[in-house]
Amino acid sequence: MSRHPRTDEIARGNHVVPVEFAQEMESELLTMSRLCDHLAFCAKHAPRWRSVDEDKPDDDQTVILHLQGGEVWTGFHDAGQWRFVSADPINEPVLHWMPFPEPPEL
């Protein structure tokens, strides 16, 4: 029994593949394309480290801090002074900061 190429096979370049396979691959490519779009969106909108030389957070905004010694803490900037969340002053240079990510939806 011969198959009619127009109903159950489709040409792809120099190859002939079953229509179902071609449709499945097109669906997978669409899914991968959507995933790539989502990853690009996340990368663009994800919190990033910011140099304190270029930008500082709003006063009293709790942020993530990167200190000169390599440690990472939470704290805030208040009237020219970096402070831990306990309000104790930070005596080591703060190099970078970043805002917290958005909380998950409940």
JOJO-V203406 format. One line per field, one symbol per residue. psi: psi as a letter, one per 40 degrees, with the letter a starting at -180 (. if undefined). burial: 1 if it has 16 or more other ideal C-beta (glycine too) atoms within 10 Angstrom, else 0. A space follows every 50 residues. Layout:
psi->???
burial->???
This chain:
psi->hiihdedeiihhbeihiiddddddddddddddddddddddddddeiiihh heddiiiihehhihihideeihiiaihhfehhiideeiiheihhdiiiii iiiih.
burial->00000000110000000000010000000000000000000000000001 01000110000011111000000011100001100000010001011100 000000
